[in-house]
Amino acid sequence: MVLRRQVSRAALLSFAAFAMAAATSRADSPADSNAIHAGPCTKRADGRLVTLEIDPKPVRHMRELTFRVTIEPCDGMPQHLLLDLAMPGMVMGRNQVRLSRRNGCTWEGRGLIVRCMSGRTLWRATLLSPGPGNPVFTFDVRD
């Protein structure tokens, strides 16, 4: 009886710790690229430098935006890339921006970040590409 109670408590504590960690990583993950409101953000991914720039600034909901990605070195990269826009921890419809190669190592496309009914502003832009391993830029969108 005592052993059963101890096992039940341990299972409950393990479940609670797992649930708290999952909730924290999903909903409360901090924005790592809020500099996006001032200028481009750069990350290293699979030996390449990937830079994301969004115009106009500050980045706001419900406005047509220009998304620009620069990848260096860009050898072997395709003519088109996809930028997936999503909210961490939120199931949303697909929102992907098709980026076309403009010149050299720069791709560009136009898209929209929708306003979330919950009032949340944390967004994640994931570059879907075969080369630099899908780097993720997380940022808050301004109202």
C-alpha positions in Angstrom: 0.0 0.0 0.0 2.8 2.4 0.9 4.8 1.5 -2.2 1.7 2.0 -4.4 1.2 5.5 -2.9 4.9 6.4 -3.4 4.8 5.2 -7.0 1.6 7.2 -7.6 3.2 10.3 -6.2 6.3 9.9 -8.3 4.2 9.4 -11.4 2.2 12.5 -10.6 5.3 14.6 -10.0 6.9 13.4 -13.2 3.8 14.2 -15.2 3.5 17.6 -13.6 7.1 18.4 -14.4 6.7 17.3 -18.0 3.5 19.3 -18.4 5.1 22.5 -17.0 8.2 22.1 -19.2 6.0 21.5 -22.3 3.8 24.5 -21.6 6.8 26.7 -21.0 8.6 25.7 -24.2 5.4 26.1 -26.2 3.6 29.2 -25.1 6.2 31.2 -23.3 9.2 30.7 -25.4 10.9 34.1 -25.6 11.4 35.9 -28.8 15.1 35.5 -29.9 15.0 37.8 -32.9 13.2 41.0 -31.7 16.0 43.0 -33.4 13.9 42.3 -36.6 12.1 45.6 -35.8 15.3 47.5 -36.2 17.1 45.6 -39.0 18.0 42.2 -40.3 18.6 39.1 -38.0 21.3 36.6 -38.8 21.8 33.0 -37.7 24.3 30.3 -38.4 22.8 27.1 -39.8 24.8 24.1 -41.2 27.8 26.2 -41.9 25.9 29.0 -43.7 24.9 32.5 -42.5 21.1 33.0 -42.9 19.8 36.5 -42.6 16.1 37.4 -42.4 14.8 40.9 -43.0 11.1 42.0 -42.9 9.9 45.4 -44.2 8.3 47.7 -43.4 9.4 48.2 -39.8 8.2 47.8 -37.2 6.8 44.4 -38.2 3.0 44.6 -37.7 -0.1 42.4 -38.1 -2.4 42.6 -41.1 0.0 44.5 -43.3 1.6 43.3 -46.5 5.2 42.6 -45.7 8.3 41.9 -47.8 10.4 39.0 -46.5 14.0 38.9 -47.6 16.4 36.1 -46.9 20.1 36.1 -47.7 22.1 32.8 -47.4 25.9 32.8 -47.6 27.4 30.8 -49.2 24.5 30.1 -51.5 26.0 27.6 -53.9 23.6 24.7 -54.7 20.5 26.6 -53.4 17.3 26.4 -55.4 15.5 29.2 -57.2 12.6 29.2 -54.7 12.4 28.7 -50.9 9.5 28.7 -48.5 9.2 30.8 -45.3 6.7 29.2 -42.9 5.0 31.6 -40.5 3.5 30.1 -37.4 2.8 30.8 -33.8 4.6 28.6 -31.3 2.2 26.3 -29.4 -0.8 27.3 -31.5 -2.4 25.3 -34.3 -2.9 27.7 -37.2 -3.7 27.4 -40.8 -0.8 27.2 -43.2 0.9 30.5 -43.8 3.9 30.2 -46.1 5.6 32.8 -48.2 7.2 31.7 -51.4 10.6 33.4 -51.8 12.1 33.8 -55.2 15.8 34.3 -55.9 16.3 38.0 -56.8 20.1 38.4 -57.2 23.1 36.6 -55.9 22.3 35.0 -52.6 19.1 36.9 -51.8 15.5 35.6 -52.0 12.4 37.7 -51.6 8.6 37.3 -51.3 5.5 39.1 -50.0 3.1 37.9 -47.3 1.0 38.7 -44.3 1.1 38.0 -40.6 -2.4 37.6 -39.3 -3.7 38.9 -36.0 -4.3 36.2 -33.5 -7.8 36.2 -31.8 -6.1 35.3 -28.5 -4.0 38.5 -28.6 -0.7 36.7 -28.6 2.0 38.3 -30.6 4.9 35.7 -30.6 5.6 34.4 -34.2 8.1 32.0 -35.7 9.5 32.2 -39.2 11.1 29.0 -40.3 13.0 28.9 -43.6 12.2 25.6 -45.3 15.1 24.8 -47.5 17.4 21.9 -48.4 20.6 23.7 -47.6 20.8 25.5 -44.3 18.8 23.1 -42.1 15.6 25.1 -41.6 16.7 28.0 -39.3 14.0 29.5 -37.1 13.6 33.2 -36.2 11.2 34.0 -33.3 9.9 37.5 -32.8 7.0 39.5 -31.4 4.8 41.3 -33.8 3.7 44.8 -32.9 0.1 46.0 -32.8 
